[in-house]
Amino acid sequence: MAELEKLWDKRNKKATGKPIYDLWLDNYLSLLKEYKQEEIIDLGCGGGCASLYLTERGYKVLACDISKEALSNTKKYIPGIKTKQMNLIEDFPFENESYAIIIADLSLHYFTDQETIHIMKEIKRILKQNGILLARVHSTKNLNNETSLLEEVDKNLYRRGEELRRYFDQEDVEKYFSIIGKIAYQEKSLKRQDTEKEKIVFEIKCQRSK
Ligand SMILES: C[S@@+](CC[C@H](N)C(=O)[O-])C[C@H]1O[C@@H](n2cnc3c(N)ncnc32)[C@H](O)[C@@H]1O
């Protein structure tokens, strides 16, 4: 965990300041409003975009990340929020079937095939029956814009410096997210105020099956 934590602390230190979120979760507000009493996990919360969006709308959030820098930025701008440091490639520190909603925004695409499968199984394990994962991951369509990519180490998995970065095509979305259950997904364009380039992402809603 130490090396990975250092790497992400370095990255998250550069991205401090009040989280600037886009409104992708607006699409799910009618679903989310059923869960006002439940704690929602923000997996790989980074500076706290989804956590801020949700707490501003009255939801209880547990913000999780490997990086203490990310968690302290999140706490700075969302006083009183609960946080947990965790490494997604280890077993998740939560009981079976303990959460109804998990958000994972742009945080599930740094992993090898086996790690990604492990993460999906762990999300399934901690989701309640019919629980929902809402996630976004980068599409392979962004590959055209990425000039600094170095080495393809597996299908759609690239090494850039110390970091691994996966780009998903439709087959990948179905392969990995179907481990959890029934999926619905769309490819969309994402442009946050704080980023220069528009990105293409898969937005995925995944309902846990038995
Ligand atoms: C691109 S940021 C996305 C942050 C935030 N969800 C957002 O949308 O702005 C990816 C986040 O995943 C976290 N992360 C990367 N690898 C991780 C791991 N193995 N375990 C837990 N978090 C991890 C990083 O620290 C980083 O904060």
The ligand as an SDF file (V2000), in Angstrom:
LIG
                    3D

 27 29  0  0  0  0  0  0  0  0999 V2000
   -9.0300   10.4330  -11.0340 C   0  0  0  0  0  0  0  0  0  0  0  0
   -9.2650   10.3510   -9.2980 S   0  0  0  0  0  0  0  0  0  0  0  0
  -11.0350   10.4740   -9.2310 C   0  0  0  0  0  0  0  0  0  0  0  0
  -11.4610   11.1470   -7.9880 C   0  0  0  0  0  0  0  0  0  0  0  0
  -12.9330   11.4950   -7.8480 C   0  0  0  0  0  0  0  0  0  0  0  0
  -13.7700   10.3270   -7.7760 N   0  0  0  0  0  0  0  0  0  0  0  0
  -13.3980   12.4090   -8.9400 C   0  0  0  0  0  0  0  0  0  0  0  0
  -14.2690   12.0420   -9.7100 O   0  0  0  0  0  0  0  0  0  0  0  0
  -12.8660   13.5190   -9.0110 O   0  0  0  0  0  0  0  0  0  0  0  0
   -8.9670    8.6630   -8.8650 C   0  0  0  0  0  0  0  0  0  0  0  0
   -8.9270    8.4300   -7.3600 C   0  0  0  0  0  0  0  0  0  0  0  0
   -8.7810    7.0190   -7.1260 O   0  0  0  0  0  0  0  0  0  0  0  0
   -7.9200    6.8400   -6.0250 C   0  0  0  0  0  0  0  0  0  0  0  0
   -7.2830    5.5180   -6.1010 N   0  0  0  0  0  0  0  0  0  0  0  0
   -6.4100    5.0890   -7.0390 C   0  0  0  0  0  0  0  0  0  0  0  0
   -6.0020    3.8500   -6.7510 N   0  0  0  0  0  0  0  0  0  0  0  0
   -6.6330    3.4780   -5.6150 C   0  0  0  0  0  0  0  0  0  0  0  0
   -6.6170    2.2970   -4.8200 C   0  0  0  0  0  0  0  0  0  0  0  0
   -5.8300    1.2500   -5.1330 N   0  0  0  0  0  0  0  0  0  0  0  0
   -7.3910    2.2540   -3.7310 N   0  0  0  0  0  0  0  0  0  0  0  0
   -8.1860    3.3070   -3.3820 C   0  0  0  0  0  0  0  0  0  0  0  0
   -8.2360    4.4570   -4.0850 N   0  0  0  0  0  0  0  0  0  0  0  0
   -7.4700    4.5400   -5.1920 C   0  0  0  0  0  0  0  0  0  0  0  0
   -6.8910    7.9510   -6.1550 C   0  0  0  0  0  0  0  0  0  0  0  0
   -6.2310    8.2710   -4.9430 O   0  0  0  0  0  0  0  0  0  0  0  0
   -7.7410    9.1090   -6.6820 C   0  0  0  0  0  0  0  0  0  0  0  0
   -8.1520    9.9370   -5.6330 O   0  0  0  0  0  0  0  0  0  0  0  0
  1  2  1  0
  2  3  1  0
  2 10  1  0
  3  4  1  0
  4  5  1  0
  5  6  1  0
  5  7  1  0
  7  8  2  0
  7  9  1  0
 10 11  1  0
 11 12  1  0
 11 26  1  0
 12 13  1  0
 13 14  1  0
 13 24  1  0
 14 15  1  0
 14 23  1  0
 15 16  2  0
 16 17  1  0
 17 18  1  0
 17 23  2  0
 18 19  1  0
 18 20  2  0
 20 21  1  0
 21 22  2  0
 22 23  1  0
 24 25  1  0
 24 26  1  0
 26 27  1  0
M  CHG  2   2   1   9  -1
M  END
$$$$
